[in-house]
Amino acid sequence: MVVEKSQIPIWYHATCQPHVIDRIMYNERLVIMAESAYMLQTPDIRGGLSITDSKKTSDPHKSATNGDKKLQSPYLVIGSGNIGSAVARELVNRNKTVVLIDRDAGKVETLKEQEFEAIVGDLNDPGLLDPIDIKSVEVALILSSDVSANENAIITIKQASEGIQVIARAPNSTAKAKLMGAGADSVIMPPRVVSDATLRILDRVESARHASNVLNILRSIGKGKLAIVVHDNPDPDAMSSAVALQTIAASVDIESEMLYRGEIGHQENKAFINLLQIDMGKIDEQKARSLEDFKKIALIDCSMPGENNLLPKDSDVAIIIDHHPAEMKAVHAEYIDIRPNAGATATIMTKYLQELDIPIGKDLATALLYGIRTDTLGFKRNANPIDLTAAALLYPLADHDILDMIETPAISVETLDVFGEAIRNRKIRGSYLITNVGILRDRDALAQAADYLLNLEGITTVLVYGIGEDQIYLSARSNDIRLNLGKSMQDAFGEAGSAGGHSTMAGAQIPLGVFSDARDRQALMKISEEVVMKRFFAAIGVENGDE
């Protein structure tokens, strides 16, 4: 599917271009120049997303001449080695007027024979621009391999006109800092650029391989049925990803069911499944132990059978697709695709649909886009370029009226009660807040309360927990860059139950059997509070409020 540039949202243009030049998204012309500078000399890796201006417009400037009149050109390419000549050639192909400057007279003559406008000039010469009508210049690309000469050329150009945008070449980060300090607007590092381009190619190759592997496993089901299992109390990322896998299965005539255990309690999540008519099958413990009706099982948005999902721990799983970090030695399936660099599993599933050329309908696009947005907190948490690329694909296909309706649901009385208990029972040590909401009827309200309390002034980390029928449920949030919350929760509660997550959001479950000494609910509350606080603060290195 091709998405027209005009359809892609503004935030995508501002944040999502793949590793081109630092800090120059304000000027697309610079992006064009930079991409040419490092892509055209390696034609075998010219794939991926294009960020060039597709319009072939004539240039308003006069062509340069060799008479007494100064040369006029909006583009100067200084240094005509492999990179410089490749950039100049691409500019000319785009009907742009270019003047090349090189200190090697032999190279200049060769360029002229190739019908380039070229002149001899030394980058270290303060008179470098004397033959040029400086008012006509808009962009100067300084692409020689001599860092010192590039620095001198930057100074000369900026002294002549601060308005000229300068892109310079550097071999490493130290040289980049030096050229930026001299006044360059942007600096490219060819070795890094080539490696980034190569990795983008590798990503595309791996995406195609992943898609093919999943399709082969689905086809092997034949007349059988696929169970698509998500984690307990599923969120929009898990549910939308399950719908995407169901769509892929249907494309090869495989029947499937989406299964979960627990409750869909969050108001937005209820609105999500109702408005998008998502058919999630709730299943109890007894039925979870008997899945003979299904030939194969897929585990989505989680990776370990029996950990926060309905599957027995010894279940044979065919497909695992997730974005949460996992101990890979402990993960077993016919096919495993775990990508911690993705902010949402919905991002991964969008890539599958794209690679398999499966049409993405309006409801599915809306679901996947919402799944990505919620798991990345509006692209502010754990978001990566692949999330933005997926969102850009989905954005023009989604139903934005339904998105608005999902995001503004009414809040339930039960959720309001959880908020009240969380605020009333809060305990603060430094910038850390822990609170107990008591007996829990709506697990989703824990995460909502944690998100809300993180907005308190001076608070960087929040842990909210409550007591369910047979578990203590914990939800944590943090904006402390020093803390990896997922690891801390695993360290604190992994041995007693199950725990994990990302650096800024995590959760845990502790079986109530751990607190068998408690005689009644009141005693259970007191013991659980002591254990939770002691374990959590020990894991994050906080004692008596002092780090």
C-alpha positions as CSV (number, residue, x, y, z in Angstrom):
1,M,0.0,0.0,0.0
2,V,1.3,3.5,-0.9
3,V,0.5,6.3,1.4
4,E,0.6,9.7,-0.2
5,K,2.8,12.2,1.6
6,S,-0.1,14.6,2.0
7,Q,-2.0,11.9,4.0
8,I,0.8,11.4,6.6
9,P,0.2,13.4,9.8
10,I,2.5,16.4,10.6
11,W,4.0,14.6,13.7
12,Y,5.3,11.9,11.4
13,H,7.3,14.3,9.3
14,A,8.7,16.0,12.4
15,T,9.9,12.8,14.1
16,C,10.0,9.8,11.8
17,Q,12.5,10.3,9.0
18,P,14.9,7.4,9.2
19,H,18.3,8.5,10.6
20,V,18.9,11.2,7.9
21,I,20.4,14.3,9.5
22,D,20.2,15.6,13.0
23,R,18.2,18.7,13.6
24,I,17.2,19.7,10.1
25,M,13.6,18.6,9.7
26,Y,12.7,22.3,9.3
27,N,14.1,22.4,5.8
28,E,13.3,19.5,3.4
29,R,15.8,20.7,0.9
30,L,18.6,19.9,3.4
31,V,17.1,16.4,3.8
32,I,17.2,15.9,0.0
33,M,20.9,16.9,-0.1
34,A,21.9,14.8,2.8
35,E,20.2,11.6,1.6
36,S,21.9,12.1,-1.8
37,A,25.3,12.6,-0.1
38,Y,25.4,9.1,1.4
39,M,22.9,7.0,-0.5
40,L,23.9,7.6,-4.1
41,Q,27.4,6.3,-3.7
42,T,25.9,2.9,-2.6
43,P,23.2,2.2,-5.2
44,D,22.6,-1.3,-3.9
45,I,21.1,-0.1,-0.6
46,R,18.8,2.6,-1.9
47,G,15.6,1.1,-0.5
48,G,13.2,2.1,2.2
49,L,11.2,5.2,2.8
50,S,11.8,8.1,0.4
51,I,12.0,11.6,1.8
52,T,12.7,13.5,-1.4
53,D,10.6,16.0,-3.1
54,S,8.9,14.1,-6.0
55,K,8.1,17.3,-7.9
56,K,10.4,18.1,-10.9
57,T,10.2,21.8,-10.9
58,S,12.3,24.2,-12.9
59,D,14.7,26.3,-10.9
60,P,14.1,30.1,-10.8
61,H,17.9,30.9,-10.7
62,K,19.9,31.5,-13.8
63,S,22.3,28.8,-15.0
64,A,25.9,29.5,-14.1
65,T,28.1,31.0,-16.8
66,N,31.9,31.2,-17.2
67,G,31.9,34.9,-18.2
68,D,32.9,37.9,-16.2
69,K,29.6,37.8,-14.4
70,K,29.6,36.0,-11.0
71,L,28.2,32.5,-11.0
72,Q,24.6,32.1,-9.8
73,S,23.4,28.9,-8.2
74,P,21.2,28.0,-5.2
75,Y,23.3,25.0,-4.6
76,L,27.1,24.8,-4.0
77,V,28.8,21.4,-3.7
78,I,32.3,21.9,-2.3
79,G,34.5,18.9,-2.7
80,S,33.9,16.7,-5.7
81,G,35.0,13.2,-4.6
82,N,32.6,10.3,-4.8
83,I,30.1,11.7,-2.4
84,G,30.2,15.3,-3.8
85,S,29.9,14.3,-7.5
86,A,27.0,11.9,-6.6
87,V,25.1,14.6,-4.9
88,A,25.7,17.0,-7.7
89,R,24.5,14.5,-10.3
90,E,21.3,13.8,-8.4
91,L,20.6,17.5,-8.1
92,V,21.1,18.0,-11.8
93,N,18.7,15.1,-12.4
94,R,16.2,17.0,-10.4
95,N,16.5,20.1,-12.5
96,K,18.5,22.0,-9.9
97,T,21.3,24.4,-10.7
98,V,24.5,23.4,-9.1
99,V,28.1,24.7,-9.0
100,L,30.9,22.4,-7.8
101,I,34.1,23.7,-6.3
102,D,37.2,21.6,-6.0
103,R,40.9,22.5,-5.5
104,D,42.0,19.8,-8.0
105,A,42.1,21.5,-11.4
106,G,42.1,18.1,-13.1
107,K,38.9,17.0,-11.4
108,V,37.3,20.3,-12.3
109,E,38.1,19.8,-16.0
110,T,36.7,16.3,-15.9
111,L,33.5,17.6,-14.3
112,K,33.2,20.2,-17.1
113,E,33.6,17.5,-19.7
114,Q,30.7,15.8,-18.0
115,E,28.7,19.1,-18.5
116,F,28.8,20.1,-14.8
117,E,29.4,23.8,-13.8
118,A,32.6,23.5,-11.9
119,I,35.4,25.9,-10.7
120,V,38.7,25.6,-9.0
121,G,38.7,26.7,-5.3
122,D,40.6,25.9,-2.1
123,L,38.5,25.3,1.0
124,N,41.2,27.0,3.1
125,D,41.1,30.2,1.0
126,P,39.1,33.1,2.5
127,G,38.3,34.0,-1.2
128,L,36.7,30.7,-1.9
129,L,33.4,32.3,-2.8
130,D,34.7,35.3,-4.8
131,P,33.5,33.8,-8.1
132,I,30.0,33.2,-6.7
133,D,27.0,35.5,-6.5
134,I,26.5,34.9,-2.8
135,K,22.9,36.2,-2.8
136,S,21.9,33.4,-5.1
137,V,23.2,30.6,-2.8
138,E,20.7,28.8,-0.5
139,V,22.5,25.6,0.4
140,A,26.2,24.7,0.6
141,L,27.2,21.1,0.9
142,I,30.8,20.8,2.1
143,L,31.7,17.2,1.4
144,S,35.5,16.9,1.3
145,S,37.2,14.3,3.5
146,D,39.5,17.0,5.1
147,V,37.9,18.0,8.4
148,S,40.1,21.1,8.9
149,A,39.4,22.3,5.4
150,N,35.7,21.7,5.9
151,E,35.8,23.8,9.1
152,N,37.5,26.7,7.3
153,A,35.0,26.5,4.5
154,I,32.1,26.7,6.9
155,I,33.5,29.8,8.6
156,T,34.0,31.4,5.2
157,I,30.5,30.7,4.1
158,K,28.8,31.8,7.3
159,Q,30.8,35.0,7.3
160,A,29.6,35.7,3.8
161,S,26.0,35.0,4.6
162,E,24.4,33.6,7.8
163,G,21.3,32.7,5.7
164,I,23.1,30.0,3.7
165,Q,22.2,26.5,5.1
166,V,25.4,24.5,5.4
167,I,25.6,20.7,5.4
168,A,29.1,19.3,6.1
169,R,30.7,15.9,6.1
170,A,32.5,14.4,9.2
171,P,34.2,11.0,9.7
172,N,33.1,10.7,13.4
173,S,31.3,12.3,16.3
174,T,34.3,14.4,17.5
175,A,34.7,15.9,14.0
176,K,30.9,16.4,13.9
177,A,31.0,18.5,17.1
178,K,33.9,20.5,15.7
179,L,32.0,21.4,12.5
180,M,28.8,22.1,14.3
181,G,30.8,24.5,16.5
182,A,32.1,26.2,13.4
183,G,28.6,27.0,12.3
184,A,27.4,24.0,10.2
185,D,23.6,23.6,10.3
186,S,23.8,19.8,9.9
187,V,26.6,17.3,9.7
188,I,26.5,13.8,8.1
189,M,28.8,10.9,9.0
190,P,29.0,8.6,5.9
191,P,30.1,5.5,7.9
192,R,27.1,5.8,10.2
193,V,24.8,6.6,7.4
194,V,25.8,3.5,5.4
195,S,25.4,1.3,8.5
196,D,22.0,2.8,9.2
197,A,20.9,2.2,5.6
198,T,22.2,-1.4,5.7
199,L,20.3,-2.0,8.9
200,R,17.1,-0.7,7.4
201,I,17.6,-3.1,4.5
202,L,18.2,-5.9,7.1
203,D,15.0,-4.9,8.9
204,R,13.0,-5.2,5.7
205,V,14.6,-8.6,4.9
206,E,13.8,-9.9,8.4
207,S,10.2,-8.5,8.3
208,A,9.6,-10.5,5.0
209,R,11.1,-13.6,6.6
210,H,9.0,-13.2,9.8
211,A,5.8,-12.8,7.7
212,S,6.6,-15.9,5.6
213,N,7.3,-18.0,8.7
214,V,4.0,-17.1,10.4
215,L,2.1,-17.8,7.2
216,N,3.7,-21.2,6.8
217,I,2.7,-22.2,10.4
218,L,-0.9,-21.0,9.9
219,R,-1.2,-23.0,6.7
220,S,0.0,-26.1,8.5
221,I,-3.2,-25.9,10.6
222,G,-5.2,-27.0,7.6
223,K,-8.8,-27.9,8.7
224,G,-7.9,-27.2,12.4
225,K,-8.4,-24.2,14.5
226,L,-6.0,-21.6,16.0
227,A,-6.3,-20.3,19.6
228,I,-5.1,-16.7,19.8
229,V,-4.3,-16.1,23.5
230,V,-3.6,-12.7,25.0
231,H,-2.6,-11.7,28.5
232,D,-5.2,-11.5,31.4
233,N,-7.3,-8.3,31.4
234,P,-6.1,-7.4,27.9
235,D,-5.3,-3.9,26.8
236,P,-5.9,-2.3,23.3
237,D,-2.4,-3.3,22.1
238,A,-3.0,-7.0,22.9
239,M,-6.6,-7.0,21.5
240,S,-5.7,-5.2,18.3
241,S,-2.7,-7.4,17.7
242,A,-4.9,-10.5,18.2
243,V,-7.4,-9.1,15.6
244,A,-4.5,-8.6,13.2
245,L,-3.3,-12.2,13.6
246,Q,-6.9,-13.4,13.1
247,T,-7.0,-11.3,9.9
248,I,-3.8,-12.9,8.7
249,A,-5.1,-16.4,9.5
250,A,-8.4,-15.7,7.7
251,S,-6.3,-14.7,4.6
252,V,-5.3,-18.4,4.3
253,D,-8.7,-19.7,5.3
254,I,-7.7,-20.7,8.9
255,E,-10.4,-20.4,11.6
256,S,-9.4,-18.8,14.9
257,E,-10.7,-17.6,18.2
258,M,-9.3,-14.8,20.4
259,L,-9.2,-15.9,24.1
260,Y,-8.5,-14.2,27.4
261,R,-8.9,-14.6,31.1
262,G,-9.9,-11.9,33.6
263,E,-11.9,-8.7,32.9
264,I,-11.9,-5.9,30.4
265,G,-12.6,-3.2,33.0
266,H,-10.9,0.0,31.8
267,Q,-13.6,2.3,30.4
268,E,-11.6,3.1,27.3
269,N,-11.0,-0.7,26.8
270,K,-14.7,-1.4,27.0
271,A,-15.4,1.4,24.5
272,F,-12.7,0.0,22.3
273,I,-14.2,-3.5,22.0
274,N,-17.7,-2.2,21.7
275,L,-17.2,0.4,19.1
276,L,-14.9,-1.7,17.0
277,Q,-17.0,-4.9,17.5
278,I,-14.1,-7.0,18.7
279,D,-15.1,-10.5,19.6
280,M,-12.9,-11.6,22.5
281,G,-13.7,-14.9,24.1
282,K,-13.5,-15.0,27.9
283,I,-12.4,-18.3,29.3
284,D,-12.2,-19.7,32.8
285,E,-9.5,-21.7,34.6
286,Q,-11.2,-25.1,33.9
287,K,-11.7,-24.5,30.2
288,A,-8.1,-23.1,29.9
289,R,-6.8,-26.6,30.9
290,S,-8.6,-28.1,28.0
291,L,-7.8,-26.6,24.6
292,E,-8.1,-29.8,22.5
293,D,-10.4,-28.0,20.1
294,F,-7.4,-26.0,18.8
295,K,-4.7,-27.5,16.7
296,K,-2.2,-24.7,17.4
297,I,-1.9,-21.9,20.0
298,A,-0.6,-18.4,19.4
299,L,0.5,-16.2,22.4
300,I,0.2,-12.5,21.7
301,D,1.6,-9.5,23.7
302,C,3.1,-12.0,26.2
303,S,5.7,-14.7,25.9
304,M,5.5,-17.2,28.8
305,P,2.6,-19.7,29.1
306,G,1.1,-19.5,32.6
307,E,2.5,-16.0,33.4
308,N,-0.4,-13.5,33.4
309,N,-2.3,-15.6,30.8
310,L,-4.8,-18.5,30.8
311,L,-2.4,-21.1,29.4
312,P,-1.0,-23.9,31.7
313,K,2.8,-23.5,32.0
314,D,3.5,-26.7,30.1
315,S,1.5,-25.6,27.0
316,D,2.9,-26.2,23.6
317,V,2.8,-22.9,21.8
318,A,3.2,-22.5,18.1
319,I,3.5,-18.7,17.7
320,I,4.8,-16.1,20.1
321,I,4.7,-12.4,19.1
322,D,5.5,-9.8,21.7
323,H,7.4,-6.5,22.3
324,H,8.1,-6.9,26.0
325,P,11.7,-7.8,27.0
326,A,12.0,-11.5,27.9
327,E,14.6,-14.1,29.0
328,M,14.9,-15.7,25.6
329,K,16.3,-19.0,27.0
330,A,13.0,-19.5,28.8
331,V,10.8,-18.8,25.8
332,H,9.8,-21.8,23.7
333,A,7.6,-22.0,20.6
334,E,7.8,-23.2,17.0
335,Y,8.1,-19.5,16.0
336,I,9.1,-16.6,18.2
337,D,9.1,-12.9,17.3
338,I,10.0,-10.7,20.3
339,R,11.1,-7.2,19.5
340,P,11.8,-5.0,22.5
341,N,12.7,-2.1,20.1
342,A,9.0,-1.9,19.2
343,G,6.8,0.3,21.5
344,A,3.8,-1.9,20.9
345,T,3.0,-5.4,19.6
346,A,0.5,-3.7,17.3
347,T,3.5,-2.1,15.5
348,I,4.9,-5.6,14.8
349,M,1.5,-6.9,13.6
350,T,1.1,-3.8,11.3
351,K,4.4,-4.8,9.7
352,Y,3.1,-8.4,9.1
353,L,0.0,-7.1,7.4
354,Q,2.2,-4.8,5.2
355,E,4.7,-7.5,4.3
356,L,1.9,-9.9,3.4
357,D,0.1,-7.3,1.4
358,I,-3.1,-7.9,3.3
359,P,-5.6,-5.0,3.1
360,I,-6.1,-3.2,6.4
361,G,-9.7,-2.3,6.9
362,K,-10.9,0.8,8.7
363,D,-11.8,-0.9,12.0
364,L,-8.5,-2.9,12.1
365,A,-6.5,0.3,11.2
366,T,-8.3,2.1,14.0
367,A,-7.7,-0.7,16.5
368,L,-4.0,-1.0,15.7
369,L,-3.4,2.8,15.7
370,Y,-5.1,3.0,19.1
371,G,-3.1,0.1,20.4
372,I,0.2,1.8,19.4
373,R,-0.9,5.1,20.8
374,T,-1.9,3.7,24.2
375,D,1.1,1.5,24.7
376,T,3.5,4.3,23.8
377,L,1.5,6.9,25.8
378,G,0.9,9.0,22.7
379,F,4.4,8.3,21.3
380,K,6.0,9.7,24.5
381,R,7.0,6.4,26.1
382,N,9.2,3.7,24.6
383,A,8.3,4.9,21.1
384,N,10.7,4.2,18.3
385,P,10.9,5.0,14.6
386,I,9.2,1.7,13.7
387,D,6.2,2.7,15.8
388,L,5.9,6.1,14.0
389,T,6.3,4.4,10.6
390,A,3.5,2.0,11.4
391,A,1.3,4.8,12.8
392,A,1.9,6.8,9.6
393,L,0.6,3.9,7.5
394,L,-2.5,3.4,9.7
395,Y,-3.4,7.1,10.3
396,P,-5.1,7.8,6.9
397,L,-6.9,4.4,7.1
398,A,-8.3,4.8,10.6
399,D,-11.7,6.1,11.7
400,H,-10.9,9.2,13.8
401,D,-14.4,9.8,14.9
402,I,-14.3,6.4,16.6
403,L,-10.9,7.1,18.1
404,D,-12.3,10.3,19.7
405,M,-15.2,8.3,21.1
406,I,-12.9,5.7,22.6
407,E,-10.7,8.2,24.2
408,T,-13.5,10.1,26.0
409,P,-15.5,7.4,27.8
410,A,-17.4,8.0,31.0
411,I,-15.6,7.0,34.2
412,S,-17.2,4.3,36.4
413,V,-18.0,4.7,40.1
414,E,-15.7,1.7,40.9
415,T,-12.8,3.4,39.1
416,L,-13.5,6.7,41.0
417,D,-13.4,4.7,44.3
418,V,-10.0,3.2,43.4
419,F,-8.7,6.7,42.7
420,G,-10.0,7.9,46.0
421,E,-8.4,5.0,47.9
422,A,-5.1,5.4,46.1
423,I,-4.9,9.1,47.0
424,R,-6.0,8.5,50.6
425,N,-3.6,5.7,51.4
426,R,-0.5,7.1,49.6
427,K,2.8,6.8,51.3
428,I,5.7,8.9,49.9
429,R,9.5,8.5,50.4
430,G,11.4,11.2,48.5
431,S,10.1,11.1,45.0
432,Y,8.6,7.5,45.3
433,L,4.9,6.9,46.1
434,I,3.3,3.6,47.1
435,T,-0.4,3.2,47.8
436,N,-2.8,0.4,48.6
437,V,-6.3,0.6,47.1
438,G,-7.6,-2.3,49.3
439,I,-10.0,-4.9,47.9
440,L,-9.9,-4.7,44.1
441,R,-12.9,-5.2,41.8
442,D,-11.5,-3.6,38.6
443,R,-7.8,-4.4,37.9
444,D,-7.6,-1.9,35.0
445,A,-8.2,0.9,37.5
446,L,-4.8,0.2,39.1
447,A,-3.0,1.4,35.9
448,Q,-5.2,4.4,35.6
449,A,-4.5,5.4,39.2
450,A,-0.8,4.9,38.7
451,D,-0.8,7.1,35.6
452,Y,-2.8,9.7,37.5
453,L,-0.6,9.8,40.6
454,L,2.6,10.1,38.5
455,N,1.4,13.7,37.7
456,L,1.8,14.7,41.3
457,E,4.5,17.4,41.8
458,G,7.8,15.9,42.9
459,I,6.8,12.3,42.2
460,T,8.9,10.3,39.8
461,T,7.8,6.7,40.5
462,V,4.4,5.3,41.6
463,L,3.4,1.8,42.7
464,V,-0.3,1.0,43.2
465,Y,-1.5,-2.3,44.4
466,G,-4.8,-4.0,45.4
467,I,-6.0,-7.4,46.6
468,G,-8.0,-9.6,44.3
469,E,-9.7,-13.0,44.9
470,D,-6.5,-15.0,44.9
471,Q,-3.7,-12.5,44.0
472,I,-2.2,-9.2,44.9
473,Y,-2.0,-7.1,41.8
474,L,0.6,-4.3,41.4
475,S,0.9,-1.6,38.7
476,A,3.9,0.8,38.5
477,R,4.8,3.8,36.5
478,S,8.0,5.9,36.5
479,N,9.6,8.9,34.6
480,D,12.9,8.5,36.5
481,I,15.5,7.9,33.7
482,R,17.8,6.3,36.3
483,L,15.4,3.5,37.1
484,N,14.5,0.4,35.0
485,L,11.1,-0.3,36.5
486,G,10.6,-3.6,34.7
487,K,13.8,-5.0,36.2
488,S,13.1,-3.5,39.6
489,M,9.6,-5.1,39.7
490,Q,11.2,-8.5,38.6
491,D,13.8,-8.2,41.3
492,A,11.2,-7.3,44.0
493,F,8.4,-9.7,43.2
494,G,9.6,-12.2,40.5
495,E,10.4,-14.9,43.0
496,A,7.1,-14.6,44.9
497,G,5.0,-14.4,41.8
498,S,5.3,-13.0,38.3
499,A,6.6,-9.6,37.3
500,G,8.0,-7.6,34.5
501,G,7.5,-4.7,32.0
502,H,9.4,-1.8,30.5
503,S,11.7,0.8,32.0
504,T,8.8,3.2,32.6
505,M,5.8,0.9,33.2
506,A,5.6,-2.5,34.8
507,G,3.3,-4.8,36.7
508,A,3.3,-7.9,39.0
509,Q,1.1,-10.5,40.6
510,I,1.7,-12.2,43.9
511,P,-0.4,-15.3,45.0
512,L,-2.2,-14.7,48.3
513,G,-0.8,-18.1,49.4
514,V,2.4,-16.2,50.1
515,F,0.6,-14.4,53.0
516,S,-0.9,-17.6,54.6
517,D,-0.1,-16.2,58.1
518,A,-2.8,-13.5,57.7
519,R,-5.8,-14.4,59.9
520,D,-8.3,-12.0,58.2
521,R,-8.5,-9.3,55.6
522,Q,-7.3,-6.6,57.9
523,A,-4.2,-8.6,58.9
524,L,-3.7,-9.4,55.2
525,M,-3.7,-5.7,54.3
526,K,-1.1,-4.9,57.0
527,I,1.2,-7.8,56.1
528,S,0.9,-7.2,52.3
529,E,1.7,-3.5,52.8
530,E,4.8,-4.3,54.8
531,V,6.0,-6.9,52.3
532,V,5.3,-4.8,49.2
533,M,6.9,-1.7,50.5
534,K,10.0,-3.5,51.9
535,R,10.6,-5.5,48.7
536,F,10.0,-2.6,46.3
537,F,12.2,-0.1,48.1
538,A,14.9,-2.7,48.5
539,A,14.8,-3.4,44.8
540,I,15.2,0.3,43.8
541,G,17.8,1.0,46.5
542,V,15.7,3.2,48.8
543,E,15.9,2.9,52.6
544,N,13.9,5.1,55.0
545,G,13.3,7.5,52.2
546,D,17.0,8.1,51.4
547,E,18.6,6.8,48.2
